[in-house]
């Protein structure tokens, strides 16, 4: 069993590295805020992250249930429609799409 001093030293090192890794991007971002690359990433990263999450979720649904595929595709269409129609509010659009999917899955099963 490692000594208490050793465990405290390891925890201090881990804490320092974690803090540095989380703080450095914010420190650097202040200097790069005017950069065209950073501005382009600010526009496209949220969309890319949501697309990756959607593909991952839909892959599990499509391979598991044939009826769930149509429900999922309809829910995606509702999500996109609400997102574009109501001022690109992500929480509203994802919530509406999720609600449509859950209702269809439970009502038609």
LUMGUMAR-998653 format. One record per residue: x, y, z of N, C-alpha, C, O in turn. Coordinates in pm, whole numbers. Example, Ala and Ser with C-alpha at 12.3 -4.5 7.8 and 13.67 -1.06 7.14 Angstrom:
2
(pt (1319, -569, 780), (1230, -450, 780), (1320, -330, 780), (1424, -332, 846))
(pt (1285, -225, 708), (1367, -106, 714), (1290, 3, 787), (1341, 114, 804))
//
This chain:
109
(pt (85, -118, 0), (0, 0, 0), (89, 124, 0), (179, 136, 83))
(pt (64, 217, -93), (146, 339, -98), (123, 426, 26), (18, 420, 89))
(pt (223, 505, 57), (212, 591, 174), (118, 709, 145), (88, 741, 29))
(pt (72, 771, 252), (-19, 883, 240), (49, 1000, 168), (-16, 1067, 87))
(pt (173, 1026, 196), (245, 1136, 131), (254, 1113, -20), (240, 1206, -99))
(pt (278, 988, -59), (286, 953, -201), (150, 979, -269), (146, 1039, -376))
(pt (41, 936, -208), (-92, 957, -265), (-126, 1106, -275), (-184, 1148, -375))
(pt (-90, 1184, -175), (-116, 1328, -179), (-34, 1393, -291), (-84, 1481, -361))
(pt (92, 1349, -308), (176, 1403, -415), (117, 1370, -552), (116, 1456, -641))
(pt (70, 1247, -570), (9, 1208, -698), (-116, 1291, -724), (-136, 1339, -835))
(pt (-200, 1307, -623), (-321, 1386, -639), (-289, 1533, -671), (-359, 1595, -751))
(pt (-186, 1588, -610), (-146, 1726, -637), (-98, 1741, -781), (-131, 1839, -848))
(pt (-22, 1644, -829), (25, 1648, -968), (-92, 1636, -1065), (-100, 1710, -1163))
(pt (-181, 1543, -1038), (-298, 1525, -1125), (-384, 1651, -1125), (-432, 1694, -1230))
(pt (-404, 1711, -1008), (-482, 1834, -998), (-416, 1946, -1079), (-485, 2018, -1151))
(pt (-286, 1960, -1067), (-214, 2067, -1138), (-222, 2050, -1289), (-246, 2146, -1362))
(pt (-203, 1928, -1336), (-210, 1902, -1480), (-350, 1926, -1532), (-367, 1987, -1638))
(pt (-450, 1880, -1460), (-589, 1900, -1503), (-623, 2048, -1507), (-683, 2094, -1604))
(pt (-588, 2121, -1405), (-614, 2265, -1402), (-544, 2335, -1517), (-604, 2421, -1583))
(pt (-418, 2301, -1543), (-344, 2364, -1653), (-408, 2332, -1788), (-422, 2421, -1873))
(pt (-448, 2207, -1808), (-508, 2169, -1936), (-643, 2238, -1958), (-681, 2262, -2072))
(pt (-713, 2268, -1852), (-842, 2337, -1867), (-825, 2488, -1878), (-909, 2555, -1939))
(pt (-720, 2544, -1821), (-699, 2689, -1821), (-628, 2739, -1946), (-656, 2850, -1992))
(pt (-538, 2660, -2001), (-458, 2705, -2115), (-544, 2743, -2236), (-519, 2847, -2296))
(pt (-645, 2665, -2274), (-725, 2706, -2390), (-791, 2843, -2372), (-801, 2920, -2467))
(pt (-837, 2874, -2252), (-900, 3004, -2228), (-797, 3116, -2235), (-828, 3225, -2284))
(pt (-678, 3092, -2187), (-572, 3193, -2193), (-530, 3219, -2337), (-508, 3334, -2375))
(pt (-519, 3116, -2416), (-479, 3130, -2556), (-593, 3188, -2639), (-568, 3266, -2731))
(pt (-716, 3152, -2609), (-831, 3198, -2686), (-845, 3350, -2682), (-889, 3410, -2780))
(pt (-808, 3411, -2573), (-815, 3557, -2564), (-730, 3625, -2670), (-769, 3729, -2723))
(pt (-615, 3567, -2700), (-526, 3624, -2801), (-571, 3590, -2943), (-543, 3664, -3037))
(pt (-641, 3478, -2958), (-680, 3432, -3091), (-824, 3469, -3128), (-871, 3429, -3235))
(pt (-893, 3543, -3045), (-1034, 3571, -3068), (-1060, 3636, -3203), (-1165, 3612, -3263))
(pt (-970, 3717, -3254), (-987, 3783, -3382), (-950, 3697, -3501), (-969, 3738, -3615))
(pt (-898, 3579, -3476), (-854, 3490, -3584), (-973, 3438, -3664), (-1078, 3406, -3609))
(pt (-954, 3428, -3795), (-1060, 3376, -3883), (-1087, 3229, -3854), (-1202, 3184, -3864))
(pt (-986, 3154, -3819), (-1003, 3011, -3790), (-1089, 2992, -3665), (-1179, 2908, -3664))
(pt (-1062, 3070, -3562), (-1139, 3058, -3438), (-1284, 3099, -3462), (-1375, 3035, -3409))
(pt (-1306, 3202, -3540), (-1442, 3244, -3570), (-1516, 3139, -3652), (-1635, 3116, -3630))
(pt (-1447, 3075, -3744), (-1510, 2968, -3823), (-1541, 2847, -3736), (-1646, 2785, -3749))
(pt (-1448, 2812, -3646), (-1472, 2701, -3554), (-1590, 2730, -3462), (-1666, 2639, -3428))
(pt (-1606, 2855, -3420), (-1718, 2891, -3333), (-1852, 2868, -3402), (-1952, 2840, -3336))
(pt (-1854, 2880, -3533), (-1978, 2858, -3608), (-2002, 2710, -3631), (-2115, 2662, -3614))
(pt (-1898, 2636, -3671), (-1918, 2499, -3717), (-1902, 2391, -3611), (-1955, 2281, -3628))
(pt (-1833, 2417, -3502), (-1813, 2312, -3401), (-1943, 2266, -3336), (-1963, 2145, -3322))
(pt (-2033, 2356, -3294), (-2158, 2307, -3234), (-2238, 2219, -3330), (-2294, 2117, -3290))
(pt (-2242, 2258, -3456), (-2314, 2178, -3556), (-2247, 2042, -3573), (-2315, 1940, -3581))
(pt (-2117, 2041, -3578), (-2045, 1915, -3593), (-2064, 1822, -3475), (-2080, 1701, -3492))
(pt (-2061, 1877, -3356), (-2082, 1796, -3236), (-2222, 1737, -3234), (-2239, 1619, -3203))
(pt (-2322, 1817, -3267), (-2459, 1766, -3271), (-2475, 1661, -3380), (-2547, 1563, -3361))
(pt (-2408, 1680, -3493), (-2416, 1580, -3601), (-2355, 1448, -3557), (-2412, 1342, -3585))
(pt (-2242, 1452, -3490), (-2179, 1329, -3441), (-2269, 1260, -3339), (-2287, 1138, -3345))
(pt (-2327, 1336, -3247), (-2419, 1277, -3149), (-2541, 1216, -3218), (-2585, 1108, -3180))
(pt (-2595, 1285, -3318), (-2713, 1234, -3388), (-2681, 1106, -3463), (-2759, 1010, -3458))
(pt (-2569, 1103, -3532), (-2531, 981, -3606), (-2509, 865, -3511), (-2551, 753, -3539))
(pt (-2444, 890, -3400), (-2421, 784, -3302), (-2553, 731, -3246), (-2571, 610, -3236))
(pt (-2643, 820, -3211), (-2773, 778, -3156), (-2856, 706, -3261), (-2918, 604, -3232))
(pt (-2858, 759, -3382), (-2939, 697, -3488), (-2884, 561, -3530), (-2961, 472, -3566))
(pt (-2754, 545, -3525), (-2696, 415, -3561), (-2748, 305, -3469), (-2783, 197, -3516))
(pt (-2753, 332, -3341), (-2806, 234, -3247), (-2953, 206, -3269), (-2997, 92, -3257))
(pt (-3029, 309, -3301), (-3173, 293, -3325), (-3200, 217, -3453), (-3284, 127, -3455))
(pt (-3131, 251, -3559), (-3155, 190, -3689), (-3118, 42, -3689), (-3188, -39, -3749))
(pt (-3010, 8, -3623), (-2970, -133, -3620), (-3054, -216, -3525), (-3059, -338, -3539))
(pt (-3122, -153, -3429), (-3197, -229, -3329), (-3341, -258, -3369), (-3392, -365, -3339))
(pt (-3407, -164, -3437), (-3551, -177, -3461), (-3587, -114, -3594), (-3551, 2, -3620))
(pt (-3657, -189, -3679), (-3696, -137, -3810), (-3799, -25, -3798), (-3790, 74, -3870))
(pt (-3896, -39, -3708), (-3997, 66, -3690), (-3934, 191, -3626), (-3973, 304, -3657))
(pt (-3840, 169, -3540), (-3773, 281, -3475), (-3697, 368, -3574), (-3674, 486, -3548))
(pt (-3658, 310, -3687), (-3587, 387, -3789), (-3674, 501, -3842), (-3629, 615, -3852))
(pt (-3798, 469, -3875), (-3889, 573, -3927), (-3921, 675, -3819), (-3932, 794, -3848))
(pt (-3938, 630, -3697), (-3964, 723, -3587), (-3845, 818, -3568), (-3862, 939, -3548))
(pt (-3725, 761, -3574), (-3605, 842, -3555), (-3589, 943, -3669), (-3555, 1058, -3645))
(pt (-3612, 900, -3792), (-3600, 992, -3905), (-3705, 1103, -3898), (-3676, 1218, -3932))
(pt (-3826, 1071, -3854), (-3929, 1173, -3836), (-3889, 1270, -3724), (-3909, 1391, -3736))
(pt (-3833, 1216, -3618), (-3788, 1302, -3508), (-3675, 1393, -3552), (-3668, 1509, -3510))
(pt (-3586, 1343, -3636), (-3478, 1428, -3690), (-3536, 1539, -3775), (-3493, 1654, -3766))
(pt (-3635, 1506, -3858), (-3700, 1609, -3941), (-3767, 1715, -3854), (-3759, 1834, -3885))
(pt (-3833, 1673, -3748), (-3896, 1768, -3656), (-3789, 1855, -3589), (-3807, 1976, -3575))
(pt (-3681, 1794, -3549), (-3572, 1868, -3485), (-3518, 1976, -3578), (-3500, 2091, -3538))
(pt (-3491, 1939, -3703), (-3439, 2035, -3800), (-3542, 2144, -3827), (-3507, 2262, -3833))
(pt (-3668, 2106, -3845), (-3773, 2204, -3871), (-3790, 2303, -3758), (-3799, 2423, -3782))
(pt (-3794, 2254, -3635), (-3809, 2343, -3519), (-3686, 2432, -3506), (-3697, 2550, -3473))
(pt (-3569, 2375, -3531), (-3445, 2452, -3519), (-3444, 2569, -3617), (-3405, 2680, -3582))
(pt (-3486, 2544, -3739), (-3485, 2649, -3840), (-3602, 2746, -3824), (-3589, 2864, -3855))
(pt (-3715, 2697, -3777), (-3835, 2781, -3768), (-3837, 2871, -3644), (-3899, 2978, -3648))
(pt (-3773, 2831, -3538), (-3783, 2906, -3412), (-3651, 2968, -3368), (-3616, 2964, -3250))
(pt (-3578, 3023, -3461), (-3460, 3101, -3426), (-3340, 3022, -3382), (-3260, 3070, -3302))
(pt (-3324, 2900, -3433), (-3205, 2818, -3404), (-3181, 2799, -3254), (-3068, 2812, -3206))
(pt (-3285, 2769, -3183), (-3274, 2741, -3039), (-3251, 2592, -3021), (-3342, 2511, -3039))
(pt (-3130, 2557, -2985), (-3089, 2417, -2981), (-3169, 2337, -2878), (-3213, 2226, -2907))
(pt (-3187, 2391, -2760), (-3257, 2317, -2656), (-3402, 2290, -2697), (-3454, 2181, -2674))
(pt (-3465, 2391, -2757), (-3603, 2374, -2802), (-3612, 2268, -2912), (-3700, 2182, -2908))
(pt (-3523, 2275, -3009), (-3531, 2181, -3121), (-3498, 2038, -3078), (-3566, 1944, -3119))
(pt (-3395, 2021, -2996), (-3360, 1886, -2949), (-3471, 1832, -2859), (-3504, 1714, -2865))
(pt (-3527, 1917, -2775), (-3637, 1874, -2689), (-3760, 1833, -2768), (-3823, 1732, -2737))
(pt (-3794, 1909, -2872), (-3910, 1874, -2955), (-3886, 1744, -3030), (-3975, 1659, -3036))
(pt (-3768, 1727, -3086), (-3736, 1604, -3157), (-3738, 1482, -3065), (-3787, 1376, -3103))
(pt (-3684, 1499, -2946), (-3684, 1389, -2850), (-3826, 1354, -2807), (-3861, 1237, -2796))
(pt (-3907, 1456, -2784), (-4045, 1432, -2745), (-4122, 1358, -2855), (-4197, 1265, -2826))
(pt (-4103, 1399, -2980), (-4170, 1330, -3091), (-4126, 1185, -3098), (-4209, 1096, -3117))
(pt (-3997, 1160, -3082), (-3947, 1023, -3089), (-4004, 937, -2976), (-4047, 824, -2999))
(pt (-4003, 990, -2856), (-4052, 914, -2741), (-4202, 886, -2755), (-4247, 774, -2729))
(pt (-4278, 986, -2797), (-4423, 967, -2815), (-4450, 863, -2922), (-4533, 774, -2901))
(pt (-4382, 873, -3037), (-4403, 775, -3144), (-4362, 635, -3100), (-4432, 538, -3129))
(pt (-4251, 625, -3032), (-4202, 494, -2990), (-4298, 429, -2891), (-4319, 308, -2897))
(pt (-4355, 507, -2799), (-4445, 452, -2698), (-4589, 435, -2748), (-4658, 341, -2708))
(pt (-4634, 525, -2834), (-4773, 519, -2880), (-4793, 414, -2989), (-4900, 354, -2998))
(pt (-4693, 392, -3070), (-4707, 303, -3184), (-4644, 165, -3161), (-4643, 81, -3251))
(pt (-4593, 142, -3044), (-4526, 13, -3019), (-4624, -93, -2975), (-4584, -207, -2950))
//
